[in-house]
Amino acid sequence: MEFDFEKNQLTQILERKREQGTEIVDLTLSNPTRAGIRYPEEELKEALVESCPISYTPNPRGLWKAREAIAQYYANRSCQVEPADILLTASTSEAYAFLFKLLTDPGESILVPRPSYPLFEYLAAMESVRVSPYTLHFAERWVFDVPELQEHLESAPRALLTVNPNNPTGSFVSKADWTEIGKLCDPRSIPVICDEVFFDYTLGHSSPSFDPLSHAHFPSFFLNGLSKTAGLPQMKLSWIVIRGPKSFRESARTRLELISDTFLSVQTGVQEALGSILELVPTVQSQILERVRANLATLNSAVINTPVDCLRAEGGWNVVVRIPRTLSEKEWVTTLLEEANVLVHPGYFYDFPQEGFLVVSLLPQPENFNLALERLLSQIARRT
């Protein structure tokens, strides 16, 4: 397996500036614990101390009480999930690795959306699996092209991956999207993997109008975890929910249990404390929601009458901005870092099929976000 370990130009500039002590305004921030969010520290500490295990009684699927807590999380969003259909992992990345082991043999392919999070290609490569992209097109909202997707499915991929909402486009899977995916995948016996880590973060002021998990009657897997849902990436606990016909769920449970039993990577203490941790989720989520919604409103207001266009986003922590193509994306991001000390991701990091996009995090504290936005728009105005 070959990987390119050479540092790209953006990384080289960033390291040089940090070595020089230059203060960088980071519009790529994705770690909520570094974003000025106020966590209920005492309650978290108490939950972890009280759950500190002495004896070790591992369960490859995860402790039953932890899976019951997750089932209650879904009940709170009006979805009925059986604890027996939940399997715990240490991270969403590990959940993908388990599912790729379950569903593929070396050399086979997985369909993944484009644009989307760049980690998928690495996760697939480490399982000796190929990724084949299907394109999301922007037409007031991000949608896939049904004939194109159907053509990809004819090559018999082992699974189709969708992200709800997508990172970085912020587009939720609509009822029409999900119905079409089921029509295309179910007759071909192609399971769907639905990544929901940002599901609770709607950029409007209401819950998503459609929840695929409640309508997953065909073979599918739903991924989520504490990293985004609770804003606690350090807790290292995620999960897989198995949906579909009874025979499919039973087979998947048995085989996933064997895979998980080989690693037993989920720490016992966080499983014991999970119920208490999930009870604290609203305290953290409300702050993150307030932050990303406020920053998005600031961004939408700031780009009026400028050459920058903020594309509609429905959920998540990122937003896509369309910029003039007077420079390449690489030139834009290196210029912004060199001359304005603003770090932002280019669209090609997320496999956008064409140039002219930047991906902006909505997570930074407002004073940092406003400063970075002012500098970004100033640089673009100078070069347009």
Steps between C-alpha positions, in 0.01 A plus 500: 500500500652829388417841646642841418664629817637818345363813668296719270573868455220610733634283782853627445386864521293429810787328681739783413262766627433315824873456557532878456229555761250643253141491623286316246123545481376147436193452281561124486422442870314174562584428865223637725715462811727772354216731399410668829201275571412481870484136602328368815838388633396402850210289377724328243768430759242364741352272234842359410615457860182324606522266202868412549511121447718267704395165353510439124205324338524587130208477261600516131181687410539741793351498849123457495443806721699713254297373207180568694620860549554534126156354431358769732691768303316382190169480686548867586498575128196275447689203355458149636832314511556167675815481715569161340545679165770734635872425499754727671831606348778730619442750218305553183818421308511161672132451418584550132791258529272236655238546228757485221627174652143372521386594151803480272783285380832653389473685171125559519347848500286727716300791355570828679359850442706773337560756648537350844739438785845395369553229763294241312769428243757429772262283703415298190864464395590361842242226443631443143173639363447750219273804515290601203348851520149603407460875453286741697390798291397837638159617380372716786588196712745214452347201322625189323422419138281187487616371156864550599452318830314220324790462258746472790283236666518284188866433582384311814661697783481334839333797671383856444609763750300814572563771758203671668564790507792491264834640608585756367193591291256491793226331294255266673366187334144580397209257491523495121875431518453213745211347307706504181802349676280218628351437156846481346688307769249255648431297182875475441568385861734795554492614865505871584733653758358825635736722702293718736764657724371854432130409494410700811653822366242667278592844375134597488301525820316170484584130484559337160171449320590138417681232702626211281556274800124482558451394137789255462309189392782376274848382613682798647737613772487833686811646665523754780703570813600728784757696298238721334171410672639586844790717380736258678753357252728393787243254640560258211163336469289461187243253381341318208123452477394211278174543306313289247326161490534272803715243322743770385525651847565164664772408252667842524490489882670161512774591256564845647524345846781275376684798348458707815605211724831492316581854619287585810608861464223688685606610849272363774480818711348713225246224430398494866468880503324530165149549637614791716707649216206491258283680757748790478482521120242785486731725706781468246290477184308818579825699517638353179171560320490860617859548384471350151166668429630841610819465295301391196273805535811721521645336190180531298473868591867574429505357147208712374618716209836321486641254244463222761197273510410296810334181376193381686583265787239317707708343776843431644790721602635597158380707209616530140574839348540554128778742410617668179727283289752779448740276692509124539377358831859417590604860432206636700568293813877558495450875441250523785743324732811686387355850484199495735592227751167327434487122464219362286454176307483492120218313331738244351573368851141372491517380139286772344482417129587855395690805629366809675400386850622545855376308803449713811447372855217664694640380832754775591418754768315799346783750547742267317244416234423866433868591480575216258198586288602865478850404389373240253258739330764773490746272322239385250391859427861595427535224242166523324 
